[in-house]
Amino acid sequence: MSKKLFQRPGFTLVELLVVIAIIGVLVGLLLPAVQAAREAARRMSCSNNFKQIGLAIHNYHSAYNACPIPGAGTAPSVPRDTWWNGNNSSNYRLSVLVGLTPFMEQQAIWERISNPLVTDMAYPAMGPTPNRLQYTPWATEIPTMRCPSDPGVGLPALGRTNYVACMGDALQRTRDGSLCIRDTAAECAGTPPGPPYPIISSWARQIRAGGRGFFVAHQGNGFRDVLDGLANTIAMTEIATDLGDRDVRTMITVGGSSTNNSQATLFNNPSWCRDQNLIDPNRPRFWAPTTTIAGAVNGRGYRWADYHMAYGMAYTILPPNSEICSDGNFHRSAVAGASSRHQGGVHVLIGDGAVKFITESIEAGNRRAPMVRNNGTAPGTAAGSISPYGVWGALGTRASSEVISTQL
């Protein structure tokens, strides 16, 4: 009797390859959708963080009848520290975020700043200047101040932030205000430096013309100062933090290999760096290899507690995600705008607490138009002029009586 051979059923090699190919096609189709869903979730989380900050501003205003001050803090004792570095005081360099901490569920870090613990007794209340790595609060990463889409982390930054104060559509004296916080009489227009810090009358005229934003340096604006209406004025903007990759939005240039810049140049043409071919023509998001950068420790958003331009300010001059251009001293004048790691635009916090996503294509006027300033003689530059930077510039000004007809 013959034996009958039985074979177990199975896949042939061709069938197996077909199944693998189908799986590969499905993964290829689904992966972009999964990535898009993840980015949508991160963008929603970013918006929620911003809403918490907006609510904190309104609660702060309810408590103090004013908004937090860019450049708040304490003055040093005599002999005074330098205006830039100091352990004896914060030297009026604190950002608006410092005062908001107790209003956005960060009471613990606020108490540590305002009432130093034993471990921080080397520093006074309100801390040292915000570049002190040894001071724990300044080096603390606060989740509410970070956008989940931004991967920046770690040194040389201290505690990073993706949300900064909107200072309007002009640069003149927006860092200093009318106070001279410097080291020599020469820097203070011949007036001996403080403390108490002197008010320079010419600077006061300049900041009245240039301080057009929701916030003004060393000045406590209130909601009543926003004459264009809270719903028509940007209070804060989103920024991308620097990753050390020469990104034009996060690394600040101080000029090319053989050229440099000045305040007057920036006032007359905010796109000066672009026109000098400092941007890599093959990679428009990056500076050219020959472009001089303002130092590895000066990246965008590196210090949440610092109000200075690189860290705590943004302007509605150039459209969102444009390059940053400095006058050669990135702490004094820099066309530093809104930016983000989101696709196609940035979040902004409106004065009434709403969070809007503004696309890069927003109408932004003439990017080479001169800025409004004190004693401006070019057409459209006199104090009180409408913004030369279109809807984007108008949203950044608090009292220019411009009608915003575009639906945000």
Secondary structure as the mmCIF struct_conf table of DSSP 4:
data_model
#
loop_
_struct_conf.conf_type_id
_struct_conf.id
_struct_conf.beg_label_comp_id
_struct_conf.beg_label_asym_id
_struct_conf.beg_label_seq_id
_struct_conf.end_label_comp_id
_struct_conf.end_label_asym_id
_struct_conf.end_label_seq_id
HELX_LH_PP_P HELX_LH_PP_P1 SER A 2 LEU A 5
HELX_RH_AL_P HELX_RH_AL_P1 LEU A 13 TYR A 64
BEND BEND1 ASN A 65 ALA A 66
HELX_LH_PP_P HELX_LH_PP_P2 CYS A 67 ILE A 69
TURN_TY1_P TURN_TY1_P1 PRO A 70 GLY A 71
STRN STRN1 ALA A 72 ALA A 72
BEND BEND2 GLY A 73 GLY A 73
HELX_LH_PP_P HELX_LH_PP_P3 ALA A 75 SER A 77
BEND BEND3 VAL A 78 PRO A 79
HELX_LH_PP_P HELX_LH_PP_P4 ARG A 80 THR A 82
BEND BEND4 TRP A 83 TRP A 84
BEND BEND5 ASN A 87 ASN A 88
TURN_TY1_P TURN_TY1_P2 ASN A 91 TYR A 92
STRN STRN2 LEU A 94 LEU A 94
HELX_RH_AL_P HELX_RH_AL_P2 VAL A 96 LEU A 100
HELX_RH_3T_P HELX_RH_3T_P1 THR A 101 PHE A 103
TURN_TY1_P TURN_TY1_P3 MET A 104 GLU A 105
HELX_RH_AL_P HELX_RH_AL_P3 GLN A 107 SER A 114
BEND BEND6 ASN A 115 ASN A 115
HELX_RH_3T_P HELX_RH_3T_P2 VAL A 118 ASP A 120
TURN_TY1_P TURN_TY1_P4 MET A 121 ALA A 122
BEND BEND7 TYR A 123 TYR A 123
TURN_TY1_P TURN_TY1_P5 ALA A 125 MET A 126
BEND BEND8 PRO A 128 PRO A 128
TURN_TY1_P TURN_TY1_P6 PRO A 130 ASN A 131
TURN_TY1_P TURN_TY1_P7 LEU A 133 GLN A 134
BEND BEND9 TYR A 135 TYR A 135
HELX_RH_3T_P HELX_RH_3T_P3 THR A 136 ALA A 139
HELX_RH_3T_P HELX_RH_3T_P4 PRO A 143 MET A 145
TURN_TY1_P TURN_TY1_P8 PRO A 148 SER A 149
BEND BEND10 GLY A 154 GLY A 154
TURN_TY1_P TURN_TY1_P9 LEU A 155 PRO A 156
BEND BEND11 LEU A 158 GLY A 159
BEND BEND12 ASN A 162 ASN A 162
STRN STRN3 TYR A 163 CYS A 166
BEND BEND13 ASP A 169 ASP A 169
TURN_TY1_P TURN_TY1_P10 GLN A 172 SER A 178
STRN STRN4 LEU A 179 LEU A 179
BEND BEND14 ASP A 183 THR A 184
TURN_TY1_P TURN_TY1_P11 ALA A 185 ALA A 185
HELX_RH_3T_P HELX_RH_3T_P5 ALA A 186 CYS A 188
TURN_TY1_P TURN_TY1_P12 ALA A 189 GLY A 190
BEND BEND15 THR A 191 THR A 191
HELX_LH_PP_P HELX_LH_PP_P5 PRO A 192 PRO A 193
BEND BEND16 PRO A 195 PRO A 196
HELX_LH_PP_P HELX_LH_PP_P6 TYR A 197 PRO A 198
STRN STRN5 ILE A 199 ILE A 199
HELX_LH_PP_P HELX_LH_PP_P7 ILE A 200 ILE A 200
HELX_RH_AL_P HELX_RH_AL_P4 SER A 201 GLY A 210
BEND BEND17 GLY A 213 PHE A 214
STRN STRN6 VAL A 216 VAL A 216
TURN_TY1_P TURN_TY1_P13 ALA A 217 HIS A 218
STRN STRN7 GLN A 219 GLN A 219
HELX_RH_3T_P HELX_RH_3T_P6 PHE A 223 ASP A 225
TURN_TY1_P TURN_TY1_P14 LEU A 227 ASP A 228
HELX_RH_3T_P HELX_RH_3T_P7 LEU A 230 ASN A 232
BEND BEND18 THR A 233 THR A 233
STRN STRN8 ILE A 234 GLU A 238
HELX_LH_PP_P HELX_LH_PP_P8 ALA A 240 ASP A 242
BEND BEND19 GLY A 244 ASP A 245
STRN STRN9 ASP A 247 ASP A 247
TURN_TY1_P TURN_TY1_P15 VAL A 248 THR A 250
BEND BEND20 MET A 251 MET A 251
STRN STRN10 THR A 253 THR A 253
BEND BEND21 SER A 257 SER A 258
HELX_RH_AL_P HELX_RH_AL_P5 GLN A 263 ASN A 268
TURN_TY1_P TURN_TY1_P16 PRO A 270 SER A 271
HELX_RH_AL_P HELX_RH_AL_P6 TRP A 272 ASP A 275
TURN_TY1_P TURN_TY1_P17 GLN A 276 ASN A 277
STRN STRN11 ILE A 279 ILE A 279
TURN_TY1_P TURN_TY1_P18 PRO A 281 ASN A 282
TURN_TY1_P TURN_TY1_P19 PRO A 284 ARG A 285
STRN STRN12 PHE A 286 TRP A 287
TURN_TY1_P TURN_TY1_P20 PRO A 289 THR A 290
BEND BEND22 THR A 291 THR A 291
HELX_LH_PP_P HELX_LH_PP_P9 THR A 292 THR A 292
STRN STRN13 ILE A 293 ILE A 293
BEND BEND23 ALA A 294 ALA A 294
TURN_TY1_P TURN_TY1_P21 ALA A 296 VAL A 297
TURN_TY1_P TURN_TY1_P22 ARG A 300 GLY A 301
TURN_TY1_P TURN_TY1_P23 TRP A 304 ALA A 305
STRN STRN14 ASP A 306 ASP A 306
BEND BEND24 HIS A 308 HIS A 308
HELX_RH_AL_P HELX_RH_AL_P7 MET A 309 GLY A 312
STRN STRN15 MET A 313 ALA A 314
BEND BEND25 THR A 316 LEU A 318
HELX_LH_PP_P HELX_LH_PP_P10 PRO A 319 PRO A 319
TURN_TY1_P TURN_TY1_P24 PRO A 320 ASN A 321
HELX_LH_PP_P HELX_LH_PP_P11 SER A 322 ILE A 324
STRN STRN16 CYS A 325 SER A 326
BEND BEND26 ASP A 327 GLY A 328
TURN_TY1_P TURN_TY1_P25 PHE A 330 ARG A 332
STRN STRN17 ALA A 334 VAL A 335
BEND BEND27 ARG A 341 HIS A 342
TURN_TY1_P TURN_TY1_P26 GLN A 343 GLY A 344
STRN STRN18 GLY A 345 ILE A 350
TURN_TY1_P TURN_TY1_P27 GLY A 351 ASP A 352
BEND BEND28 GLY A 353 GLY A 353
STRN STRN19 VAL A 355 THR A 359
TURN_TY1_P TURN_TY1_P28 GLU A 360 SER A 361
BEND BEND29 ILE A 362 ILE A 362
TURN_TY1_P TURN_TY1_P29 ARG A 367 ARG A 368
HELX_LH_PP_P HELX_LH_PP_P12 ALA A 369 VAL A 372
TURN_TY1_P TURN_TY1_P30 ASN A 374 ASN A 375
BEND BEND30 ALA A 378 ALA A 378
TURN_TY1_P TURN_TY1_P31 PRO A 379 GLY A 380
BEND BEND31 ALA A 382 ALA A 382
TURN_TY1_P TURN_TY1_P32 ALA A 383 GLY A 384
HELX_LH_PP_P HELX_LH_PP_P13 SER A 385 SER A 387
TURN_TY1_P TURN_TY1_P33 PRO A 388 TYR A 389
HELX_RH_AL_P HELX_RH_AL_P8 GLY A 390 GLY A 396
BEND BEND32 ARG A 398 SER A 400
BEND BEND33 THR A 406 THR A 406
#
